[in-house]
Amino acid sequence: MDGLLTQIPYVQQALAIKGVGRDTIAGFLAEVGDISQYRHPKQITKLPGLNP
């Protein structure tokens, strides 16, 4: 899993966030996919299960 995460360009910036680890990032990306397809953060929060 670590090898695959290092191939994603924005993972290192996400790991710099306090409290965010590799498992969290892997789970997030598994749910939302490639975040470059979203133009605004609100598009991600509208996905089922991320915004009550």
N, C-alpha and C positions, 0 to 999 in steps of 0.2 A: 504494500500500500504506500509506503514512504517513497518508493521509487516512482510510482505514478504521480503522486502529489507534487514531487519536485519538477515534473514536466509541465505543470500548469503555471503560467506566468505570475498570477496575482496571489498565489498561495503564500509566498514569503511575507507579503504585506499583511495578509490576514493573520498569519502566525505572530506578527508583532503586536496584535491586540491582546491585552492582558486578559487571561482566562480562556482564551481560544486555543485549543489544541488540535492536533492532527485528526483525531477522531471526530471532533466537532466539524471541522472543515470537510472531511470526507463525507459525513452524513448530510451536511448542507448541500454539497455539490451533487450528491446522489439524488436529493429531492428536487432541486431546481435546475440542474443541468448547467450548461454553459451560461455564466452570468453576462457575457457580452451580448447576448440576444435581447437583454432587457435595456430599455432606454431610461427608465426611472425606477428608483427603489420601491415605489409603491406598487409596481407591477409584480414584484416578488412577494410582497406582503399580502397580496390578493390571492395567492395560491392557496388551495385548500389546506387547512391545518396550521398555517403560519400566522393568520390574523383572525382572532375569534369574532 
